[in-house]
Amino acid sequence: MNHVVVTIQLIDDQGEVQSMKEVVLDEIRLPEQPENVLDRLEERAEDVGRKVTRTVMAVEWEELDRQAVAEAKRSFSP
């Protein structure tokens, strides 16, 4: 079965990749009951959206944490 993989990259001002995360989604397959196809697609869209959003936010939070630590180190340097 096929899978979809979403790659999320944090890229600096020079275009260099600083970090990369992948979100691997479940197999793409039809539901066992064809009458539920639209319901399953809607559920999948919501699940995928949550997974990708969580990963994007984690990358942003890690970067903000890195910046905050760097700033704190600068402010306490002798």
C-alpha atoms as an extended CHARMM CRD file, in Angstrom:
* protein
*
        78  EXT
         1         1  MET       CA              0.0000000000        0.0000000000        0.0000000000  PROA      1               0.0000000000
         2         2  ASN       CA              1.0540000000        3.5880000000       -0.5880000000  PROA      2               0.0000000000
         3         3  HSD       CA              1.7730000000        6.1480000000        2.1190000000  PROA      3               0.0000000000
         4         4  VAL       CA              1.9310000000        9.9230000000        2.0840000000  PROA      4               0.0000000000
         5         5  VAL       CA              4.8940000000       11.5410000000        3.8360000000  PROA      5               0.0000000000
         6         6  VAL       CA              4.8450000000       15.2420000000        4.7010000000  PROA      6               0.0000000000
         7         7  THR       CA              8.2940000000       16.7940000000        5.2290000000  PROA      7               0.0000000000
         8         8  ILE       CA              8.5620000000       19.8870000000        7.4270000000  PROA      8               0.0000000000
         9         9  GLN       CA             11.8340000000       21.8110000000        7.3420000000  PROA      9               0.0000000000
        10        10  LEU       CA             13.1680000000       24.7070000000        9.3780000000  PROA      10              0.0000000000
        11        11  ILE       CA             15.3010000000       26.7940000000        6.9980000000  PROA      11              0.0000000000
        12        12  ASP       CA             17.5780000000       29.6670000000        8.0430000000  PROA      12              0.0000000000
        13        13  ASP       CA             17.9740000000       33.0140000000        6.2700000000  PROA      13              0.0000000000
        14        14  GLN       CA             20.6750000000       31.5780000000        3.9940000000  PROA      14              0.0000000000
        15        15  GLY       CA             18.4010000000       28.7630000000        2.8440000000  PROA      15              0.0000000000
        16        16  GLU       CA             20.1600000000       26.0450000000        4.8580000000  PROA      16              0.0000000000
        17        17  VAL       CA             18.0330000000       23.3330000000        6.4240000000  PROA      17              0.0000000000
        18        18  GLN       CA             18.3570000000       23.5490000000       10.2180000000  PROA      18              0.0000000000
        19        19  SER       CA             16.0150000000       20.6950000000       11.0750000000  PROA      19              0.0000000000
        20        20  MET       CA             13.6830000000       18.3460000000        9.2940000000  PROA      20              0.0000000000
        21        21  LYS       CA             10.7590000000       16.2710000000       10.4980000000  PROA      21              0.0000000000
        22        22  GLU       CA              8.5870000000       13.8550000000        8.5970000000  PROA      22              0.0000000000
        23        23  VAL       CA              4.9630000000       13.0190000000        9.2250000000  PROA      23              0.0000000000
        24        24  VAL       CA              4.1860000000        9.5650000000        7.8460000000  PROA      24              0.0000000000
        25        25  LEU       CA              0.4860000000        9.0830000000        7.2870000000  PROA      25              0.0000000000
        26        26  ASP       CA             -1.4080000000        5.8100000000        7.3850000000  PROA      26              0.0000000000
        27        27  GLU       CA             -1.8270000000        3.6700000000        4.3200000000  PROA      27              0.0000000000
        28        28  ILE       CA             -4.1690000000        4.9550000000        1.6610000000  PROA      28              0.0000000000
        29        29  ARG       CA             -6.9280000000        2.4240000000        1.2250000000  PROA      29              0.0000000000
        30        30  LEU       CA            -10.6530000000        2.3220000000        0.6940000000  PROA      30              0.0000000000
        31        31  PRO       CA            -12.8000000000        1.5570000000        3.7200000000  PROA      31              0.0000000000
        32        32  GLU       CA            -14.2530000000       -1.9330000000        3.9060000000  PROA      32              0.0000000000
        33        33  GLN       CA            -17.7660000000       -0.5070000000        3.6570000000  PROA      33              0.0000000000
        34        34  PRO       CA            -18.0490000000        1.6640000000        0.5180000000  PROA      34              0.0000000000
        35        35  GLU       CA            -21.0670000000        3.5250000000        1.8790000000  PROA      35              0.0000000000
        36        36  ASN       CA            -18.7470000000        5.0560000000        4.5260000000  PROA      36              0.0000000000
        37        37  VAL       CA            -16.1390000000        6.4140000000        2.1020000000  PROA      37              0.0000000000
        38        38  LEU       CA            -16.9930000000       10.1010000000        2.5580000000  PROA      38              0.0000000000
        39        39  ASP       CA            -17.1940000000        9.7900000000        6.3450000000  PROA      39              0.0000000000
        40        40  ARG       CA            -13.7870000000        8.0730000000        6.4490000000  PROA      40              0.0000000000
        41        41  LEU       CA            -12.2530000000       10.6870000000        4.1290000000  PROA      41              0.0000000000
        42        42  GLU       CA            -13.5190000000       13.4940000000        6.3700000000  PROA      42              0.0000000000
        43        43  GLU       CA            -12.1420000000       11.7490000000        9.4680000000  PROA      43              0.0000000000
        44        44  ARG       CA             -8.8170000000       11.2090000000        7.7170000000  PROA      44              0.0000000000
        45        45  ALA       CA             -8.6220000000       14.8620000000        6.6730000000  PROA      45              0.0000000000
        46        46  GLU       CA             -9.1310000000       15.9280000000       10.2970000000  PROA      46              0.0000000000
        47        47  ASP       CA             -6.5750000000       13.4180000000       11.5900000000  PROA      47              0.0000000000
        48        48  VAL       CA             -3.9900000000       14.4080000000        8.9890000000  PROA      48              0.0000000000
        49        49  GLY       CA             -4.5480000000       18.0970000000        9.7140000000  PROA      49              0.0000000000
        50        50  ARG       CA             -4.0030000000       17.5450000000       13.4340000000  PROA      50              0.0000000000
        51        51  LYS       CA             -0.8530000000       15.4670000000       12.8850000000  PROA      51              0.0000000000
        52        52  VAL       CA              0.7290000000       17.9660000000       10.5150000000  PROA      52              0.0000000000
        53        53  THR       CA             -0.2380000000       20.9620000000       12.6570000000  PROA      53              0.0000000000
        54        54  ARG       CA              1.2220000000       19.3190000000       15.7900000000  PROA      54              0.0000000000
        55        55  THR       CA              4.5010000000       18.7240000000       13.9780000000  PROA      55              0.0000000000
        56        56  VAL       CA              4.6730000000       22.2760000000       12.5830000000  PROA      56              0.0000000000
        57        57  MET       CA              4.0020000000       23.7060000000       16.0360000000  PROA      57              0.0000000000
        58        58  ALA       CA              6.6540000000       21.4440000000       17.5990000000  PROA      58              0.0000000000
        59        59  VAL       CA              9.2460000000       22.7170000000       15.1010000000  PROA      59              0.0000000000
        60        60  GLU       CA              8.2550000000       26.3260000000       15.8560000000  PROA      60              0.0000000000
        61        61  TRP       CA              8.3640000000       25.7540000000       19.6290000000  PROA      61              0.0000000000
        62        62  GLU       CA             11.8040000000       24.1470000000       19.3950000000  PROA      62              0.0000000000
        63        63  GLU       CA             13.0730000000       27.1390000000       17.4250000000  PROA      63              0.0000000000
        64        64  LEU       CA             11.5610000000       29.6200000000       19.8810000000  PROA      64              0.0000000000
        65        65  ASP       CA             13.1320000000       27.6790000000       22.7490000000  PROA      65              0.0000000000
        66        66  ARG       CA             16.5120000000       27.7520000000       21.0050000000  PROA      66              0.0000000000
        67        67  GLN       CA             16.2290000000       31.5130000000       20.4750000000  PROA      67              0.0000000000
        68        68  ALA       CA             15.1860000000       32.1060000000       24.1040000000  PROA      68              0.0000000000
        69        69  VAL       CA             18.1440000000       30.0930000000       25.4250000000  PROA      69              0.0000000000
        70        70  ALA       CA             20.5650000000       31.9500000000       23.1310000000  PROA      70              0.0000000000
        71        71  GLU       CA             19.1500000000       35.2910000000       24.2830000000  PROA      71              0.0000000000
        72        72  ALA       CA             19.3930000000       34.2860000000       27.9470000000  PROA      72              0.0000000000
        73        73  LYS       CA             23.0180000000       33.2130000000       27.4510000000  PROA      73              0.0000000000
        74        74  ARG       CA             23.8310000000       36.5570000000       25.8330000000  PROA      74              0.0000000000
        75        75  SER       CA             22.1920000000       38.5550000000       28.6100000000  PROA      75              0.0000000000
        76        76  PHE       CA             24.0730000000       36.6670000000       31.3630000000  PROA      76              0.0000000000
        77        77  SER       CA             27.4840000000       36.6600000000       29.6440000000  PROA      77              0.0000000000
        78        78  PRO       CA             30.2590000000       38.5420000000       31.4680000000  PROA      78              0.0000000000
